[in-house]
């Protein structure tokens, strides 16, 4: 494509984007972004049973205690 035709095509597209009004479909956008509506399951950590919480480790007497300054 020649430079003149290429520039004309870009100008046409720029004018369409600048002056045309589009009505956005917010429902489709919400579905695409995955807005939670309460029906989805919460995140479940599959490794939660493998390791204990950090708080439990500190309560363990065999856990090395930090010295207070």
Secondary structure as UniProt FT lines:
FT   HELIX           3..19
FT   HELIX           26..33
FT   TURN            46..50
FT   HELIX           54..59
FT   TURN            61..62
//
